[in-house]
Amino acid sequence: MANRDILAIGTSAGGFNALRVLASGFSPDFPETVLIVIHLPAGIESNLDALLTQAGPLPASFARHGEAMERGRVYIAPPACHLLVDGDRLGLGHGPRENYARPAIDPLFRSAAVCCGHRTIGVVLTGTMSDGAAGLQALKAGGGLTVVQDPSDAAFAEMPAAALRLAKPDHVADLRAMPELLAQLVRRPAGPPVQTPERLKREVDIARNGHSSMSTMDRIGRRSVMSCPDCSGVLWEIDEADVVRYRCHVGHAYTAEFLSLSLDDNLRRALGSALRALDERIALARKLHQQATDSGHRLLAASWARKLREEEEAKILRDSVRRTDEIASRYARGTPPDDLSAERRKQAG
């Protein structure tokens, strides 16, 4: 019986060091194809392939579209492309960003679930936010084994914590112990093939070629009252057990956590625009009040003086902008929502 021969790994913040540690623990005869997605922005030159080749015994390279997968090799998603499993070959998808990332982790896990979940081991390492949780859950439902780095061991705990909470993985391990665990798991026989939902196949197609439509989305989820932060189109809500996701008909996709952060950004921009307009109005009122006073137009001066009372409203708006900026900066540093709530309660009293 065949063993599990595909190892799919997703990581984000702190991932370079984590991947080097993991690569150094692989044995020279590691019998799997290793696929890696780390959030790499477009337009940058990365030497991650060279770093991982130097760190361990397995050669690493950035994946090429249509390339045949080989055991004992490491393939990395190149910047601006989703990495997908397509039978025994690799695919590079140019579909829309998911969770503000391309490459994103969820498309890799979903494609493995559709193609060969019963032969796959999925791993989520250090990172912020929740990319990977929904895909890991789909992979597990498709017969894959799932592993998550212990959040207390991760440089950034939020992503493994989300995967632990939402995907309920088969194994949780420290980074140093993970190579030995994976060496044991790869020698387990592959499970029986599992039929995956049709909607997963449609989502993999969206990641591959970007083709979507309203009718396609009606087959994947149900229309919500939310709008897409990227294109302002309608978002469809997709329920997967404990994971709630959103996708528009253009293809942009978000977990609920990413959508919340996007709405915070929209709110911050709206508050900033309102504050700028109010400050300009107050500055103009101050100038016209002074002109009316100098000209002896008392009634007109009194009218402009009343508008100057809006300075208090501007102060309230300025405080709101400051608070939303603080929340956004804490998110950027990887502080989960529960910690933010606790800190606000502490500051309040």
C-alpha positions as CSV (number, residue, x, y, z in Angstrom):
1,M,0.0,0.0,0.0
2,A,1.3,3.5,-0.9
3,N,2.5,5.8,1.9
4,R,1.7,9.4,2.3
5,D,4.0,11.1,-0.2
6,I,3.0,14.8,-0.1
7,L,3.9,17.2,2.7
8,A,2.2,20.6,2.3
9,I,3.4,23.4,4.6
10,G,2.0,26.9,5.2
11,T,3.6,29.7,7.1
12,S,3.8,33.5,7.3
13,A,5.5,35.8,9.8
14,G,8.5,34.1,11.4
15,G,8.3,31.4,8.7
16,F,11.9,31.8,7.3
17,N,13.5,30.7,10.5
18,A,10.9,28.0,11.1
19,L,11.4,26.5,7.6
20,R,15.2,26.5,8.0
21,V,14.8,24.6,11.3
22,L,12.4,22.1,9.7
23,A,14.6,21.6,6.6
24,S,17.6,20.9,8.8
25,G,15.7,18.0,10.4
26,F,14.8,16.2,7.2
27,S,16.7,13.0,6.5
28,P,18.5,12.6,3.1
29,D,16.1,9.8,2.2
30,F,12.9,11.7,3.2
31,P,10.3,9.9,1.0
32,E,8.0,12.8,0.3
33,T,7.5,15.8,-2.0
34,V,7.6,18.9,0.2
35,L,5.4,21.9,-0.9
36,I,5.8,25.2,0.8
37,V,3.7,28.4,0.8
38,I,5.0,31.4,2.7
39,H,3.5,34.8,2.1
40,L,5.9,36.5,-0.4
41,P,4.8,39.8,-1.9
42,A,5.1,40.4,-5.6
43,G,8.1,42.1,-7.1
44,I,10.7,40.9,-4.6
45,E,13.7,38.7,-5.1
46,S,13.8,35.8,-2.6
47,N,16.7,33.4,-2.0
48,L,14.6,31.1,0.2
49,D,15.3,28.2,-2.2
50,A,19.1,28.6,-1.6
51,L,18.6,29.1,2.1
52,L,16.6,25.8,2.5
53,T,19.0,23.9,0.2
54,Q,21.9,25.0,2.5
55,A,19.9,24.3,5.7
56,G,19.2,20.6,5.0
57,P,19.8,17.6,2.7
58,L,16.9,18.2,0.4
59,P,17.2,20.4,-2.7
60,A,14.8,23.3,-2.8
61,S,13.6,25.4,-5.7
62,F,10.7,27.7,-6.6
63,A,8.0,25.7,-8.4
64,R,7.4,25.9,-12.1
65,H,4.0,25.5,-13.7
66,G,3.4,21.9,-15.0
67,E,6.6,20.6,-13.4
68,A,6.4,16.9,-12.3
69,M,6.7,16.4,-8.5
70,E,9.6,14.4,-7.3
71,R,10.0,12.8,-3.9
72,G,12.9,14.1,-1.8
73,R,12.6,17.6,-3.2
74,V,11.2,20.9,-1.8
75,Y,9.1,23.2,-4.0
76,I,8.3,26.7,-2.9
77,A,5.4,28.9,-4.2
78,P,6.9,31.8,-6.1
79,P,5.8,35.4,-5.4
80,A,2.4,36.4,-6.8
81,C,1.4,32.8,-7.6
82,H,-0.8,30.3,-5.8
83,L,0.9,26.9,-5.6
84,L,-1.5,24.0,-6.5
85,V,-1.3,20.2,-6.6
86,D,-2.6,18.9,-10.0
87,G,-2.3,15.2,-10.0
88,D,1.4,14.4,-10.0
89,R,2.3,17.8,-11.3
90,L,2.5,21.3,-9.9
91,G,0.3,24.2,-11.0
92,L,0.8,27.9,-10.5
93,G,-2.5,29.8,-10.2
94,H,-3.0,33.5,-11.0
95,G,-6.4,33.8,-9.4
96,P,-7.3,36.6,-7.0
97,R,-5.7,37.0,-3.6
98,E,-7.1,35.1,-0.7
99,N,-6.8,36.7,2.8
100,Y,-4.9,39.5,1.0
101,A,-2.2,37.1,-0.1
102,R,-1.0,35.4,-3.3
103,P,0.5,32.9,-2.8
104,A,-2.0,32.0,-0.1
105,I,-2.0,28.8,2.0
106,D,-5.6,27.8,1.7
107,P,-5.5,27.2,-2.1
108,L,-2.6,24.7,-1.7
109,F,-4.4,22.7,1.0
110,R,-7.7,22.7,-0.9
111,S,-6.0,21.5,-4.1
112,A,-4.3,18.7,-2.2
113,A,-7.6,17.8,-0.6
114,V,-9.3,17.6,-4.0
115,C,-6.4,15.8,-5.8
116,C,-4.9,13.5,-3.2
117,G,-5.9,14.3,0.3
118,H,-5.5,10.7,1.4
119,R,-1.8,10.9,0.5
120,T,-1.1,14.3,2.0
121,I,0.1,15.7,5.3
122,G,-0.7,19.3,5.9
123,V,1.3,21.5,8.3
124,V,0.6,25.1,9.6
125,L,3.6,26.9,11.2
126,T,4.1,30.4,12.7
127,G,2.2,33.4,11.3
128,T,-0.4,36.1,12.0
129,M,-4.1,36.0,11.3
130,S,-5.8,32.8,10.1
131,D,-4.7,31.9,6.5
132,G,-4.4,28.1,6.4
133,A,-7.1,27.2,8.9
134,A,-9.9,26.7,6.4
135,G,-7.6,24.8,4.0
136,L,-6.3,22.6,6.7
137,Q,-9.9,21.7,7.7
138,A,-10.7,20.8,4.1
139,L,-7.6,18.7,3.8
140,K,-8.5,16.8,7.0
141,A,-12.0,16.2,5.7
142,G,-10.4,14.9,2.5
143,G,-8.5,12.2,4.3
144,G,-5.3,14.1,5.0
145,L,-3.3,14.1,8.2
146,T,-2.9,17.5,9.8
147,V,-0.2,19.0,12.0
148,V,0.0,22.4,13.7
149,Q,3.0,24.0,15.4
150,D,2.3,24.5,19.1
151,P,1.3,28.2,19.3
152,S,3.4,28.6,22.5
153,D,6.5,27.5,20.4
154,A,5.7,29.8,17.4
155,A,7.4,33.2,16.8
156,F,3.9,34.4,15.9
157,A,1.2,32.4,17.6
158,E,-2.0,33.6,15.9
159,M,-2.0,31.5,12.7
160,P,-1.2,28.2,14.4
161,A,-3.7,29.1,17.2
162,A,-6.4,29.7,14.6
163,A,-5.6,26.4,12.9
164,L,-5.7,24.6,16.2
165,R,-9.0,26.1,17.2
166,L,-10.8,25.8,13.8
167,A,-9.3,22.8,12.1
168,K,-8.8,20.5,15.2
169,P,-5.5,19.0,13.8
170,D,-4.4,15.4,14.4
171,H,-1.1,16.4,15.9
172,V,0.4,19.5,17.7
173,A,4.1,19.7,18.0
174,D,7.1,22.0,18.8
175,L,9.1,22.9,15.8
176,R,12.2,20.9,17.0
177,A,10.1,17.8,17.4
178,M,8.3,18.1,14.1
179,P,10.9,16.5,11.8
180,E,10.8,13.3,13.8
181,L,7.0,13.3,13.9
182,L,6.8,13.9,10.2
183,A,9.3,11.1,9.6
184,Q,6.9,8.7,11.4
185,L,3.7,10.0,9.6
186,V,5.1,9.7,6.1
187,R,5.6,6.0,6.7
188,R,2.0,5.4,7.5
189,P,-0.1,4.0,4.7
190,A,-2.2,6.3,2.7
191,G,-5.9,6.2,3.5
192,P,-8.7,5.4,1.1
193,P,-9.5,8.2,-1.4
194,V,-12.2,10.6,-0.1
195,Q,-14.8,12.3,-2.4
196,T,-14.5,16.1,-1.8
197,P,-17.4,18.5,-2.1
198,E,-17.9,20.0,-5.6
199,R,-17.5,23.5,-4.2
200,L,-13.9,22.8,-3.2
201,K,-13.1,21.9,-6.8
202,R,-14.7,25.2,-8.0
203,E,-12.6,27.2,-5.5
204,V,-9.4,25.4,-6.7
205,D,-10.4,26.4,-10.3
206,I,-10.8,30.1,-9.1
207,A,-7.3,30.0,-7.6
208,R,-5.9,28.4,-10.8
209,N,-7.4,30.7,-13.5
210,G,-9.4,33.4,-11.7
211,H,-12.6,32.5,-13.5
212,S,-15.7,33.0,-11.4
213,S,-19.2,34.3,-11.7
214,M,-22.3,35.0,-9.6
215,S,-23.8,31.6,-10.7
216,T,-20.6,29.9,-9.6
217,M,-20.7,31.6,-6.3
218,D,-24.3,30.7,-5.7
219,R,-23.2,27.0,-5.9
220,I,-20.4,27.6,-3.4
221,G,-22.1,29.7,-0.7
222,R,-25.0,32.1,0.0
223,R,-25.2,35.8,-0.6
224,S,-24.4,37.9,2.4
225,V,-25.0,41.6,3.3
226,M,-21.3,42.2,3.3
227,S,-19.3,43.8,0.5
228,C,-15.8,42.9,-0.7
229,P,-13.1,45.2,0.7
230,D,-11.1,44.8,-2.6
231,C,-13.7,45.4,-5.3
232,S,-16.9,46.4,-3.3
233,G,-18.9,43.5,-4.8
234,V,-21.3,41.3,-2.9
235,L,-19.7,38.7,-0.7
236,W,-20.9,35.1,-0.5
237,E,-20.8,33.4,2.9
238,I,-19.3,29.9,3.0
239,D,-19.8,27.8,6.1
240,E,-17.3,25.0,6.9
241,A,-18.1,23.5,10.3
242,D,-16.5,26.1,12.7
243,V,-14.9,28.2,9.9
244,V,-16.8,31.0,8.3
245,R,-15.4,32.4,5.1
246,Y,-16.4,35.0,2.5
247,R,-15.7,35.2,-1.3
248,C,-16.9,37.6,-3.9
249,H,-17.7,36.7,-7.5
250,V,-14.4,38.2,-8.7
251,G,-12.8,35.6,-6.5
252,H,-11.3,37.6,-3.5
253,A,-11.6,35.4,-0.4
254,Y,-11.4,36.1,3.3
255,T,-11.8,34.3,6.6
256,A,-14.1,36.1,9.0
257,E,-11.0,37.4,10.9
258,F,-9.4,38.9,7.7
259,L,-12.8,40.4,6.8
260,S,-13.0,42.0,10.2
261,L,-9.6,43.5,9.8
262,S,-10.5,44.8,6.4
263,L,-13.6,46.5,7.7
264,D,-11.5,48.1,10.4
265,D,-9.3,49.5,7.7
266,N,-12.3,50.8,5.8
267,L,-13.6,52.4,9.0
268,R,-10.2,54.0,9.7
269,R,-10.1,55.5,6.2
270,A,-13.7,56.8,6.5
271,L,-13.0,58.3,9.9
272,G,-9.8,59.9,8.5
273,S,-11.8,61.4,5.6
274,A,-14.5,62.7,8.0
275,L,-11.8,64.2,10.3
276,R,-10.0,65.9,7.4
277,A,-13.2,67.5,6.1
278,L,-14.2,68.6,9.6
279,D,-10.8,70.1,10.3
280,E,-11.0,72.0,7.0
281,R,-14.5,73.3,7.8
282,I,-13.3,74.5,11.3
283,A,-10.3,76.2,9.8
284,L,-12.5,78.0,7.3
285,A,-15.1,78.9,10.0
286,R,-12.2,80.4,12.2
287,K,-11.0,82.5,9.3
288,L,-14.5,83.8,8.4
289,H,-15.3,84.4,12.1
290,Q,-12.2,86.6,12.4
291,Q,-13.1,88.5,9.2
292,A,-16.7,89.1,10.5
293,T,-15.4,90.3,13.9
294,D,-12.9,92.7,12.3
295,S,-15.6,94.1,10.0
296,G,-18.0,94.6,13.0
297,H,-20.6,92.1,11.7
298,R,-21.7,90.8,15.0
299,L,-24.5,88.5,13.9
300,L,-22.4,87.0,11.2
301,A,-19.5,86.6,13.6
302,A,-21.8,84.8,16.1
303,S,-23.0,82.5,13.4
304,W,-19.4,81.4,12.5
305,A,-18.6,81.1,16.2
306,R,-21.3,78.5,16.6
307,K,-19.7,76.5,13.8
308,L,-16.4,76.6,15.8
309,R,-18.1,74.4,18.4
310,E,-17.5,71.5,16.0
311,E,-14.0,71.4,17.4
312,E,-15.4,69.1,20.1
313,E,-16.7,66.8,17.4
314,A,-13.3,66.8,15.7
315,K,-11.7,65.8,19.0
316,I,-14.1,62.8,19.3
317,L,-13.3,61.8,15.7
318,R,-9.5,62.2,16.3
319,D,-9.7,59.9,19.4
320,S,-11.6,57.3,17.3
321,V,-9.0,57.4,14.6
322,R,-6.2,57.0,17.2
323,R,-8.0,54.0,18.7
324,T,-8.5,52.2,15.4
325,D,-4.8,52.9,14.5
326,E,-3.7,51.3,17.7
327,I,-5.9,48.2,17.0
328,A,-4.4,47.9,13.5
329,S,-0.9,48.2,14.7
330,R,-1.4,45.5,17.3
331,Y,-2.9,43.2,14.6
332,A,0.2,43.9,12.5
333,R,2.4,42.8,15.4
334,G,0.4,39.6,15.7
335,T,-1.7,40.4,18.8
336,P,-4.9,38.3,18.6
337,P,-8.3,39.9,19.2
338,D,-8.8,38.4,22.7
339,D,-5.6,40.1,23.8
340,L,-6.7,43.4,22.4
341,S,-10.0,43.1,24.2
342,A,-8.3,42.3,27.5
343,E,-5.9,45.2,27.1
344,R,-8.8,47.6,26.4
345,R,-10.6,46.4,29.5
346,K,-7.4,46.9,31.5
347,Q,-7.0,50.4,30.2
348,A,-10.7,51.2,31.0
349,G,-10.3,50.4,34.6
